[in-house]
Amino acid sequence: MLRIVAAEQPPTRLLLGGDALRLVQAGRDAFERGMLAWAELSASTDFDDVSRSAA
């Protein structure tokens, strides 16, 4: 904790403990798998002609 207080740029979020690290990593991995599985559909919703949408 003293190292964080003394840090020039302390972390915005800090996981304490191996269990916390594993749980968050597992959640991030699951999120990434889902994101990649639906990436094509997500990207297909892009609308390139913004000028026409303002009319």
Secondary structure, DSSP 4 states (H G I P E B T S, - for coil): -HHHHH-SS--SS---SHHHHHHHHHHHHHHHHHHHHTHHHHHTT----HHHHT-
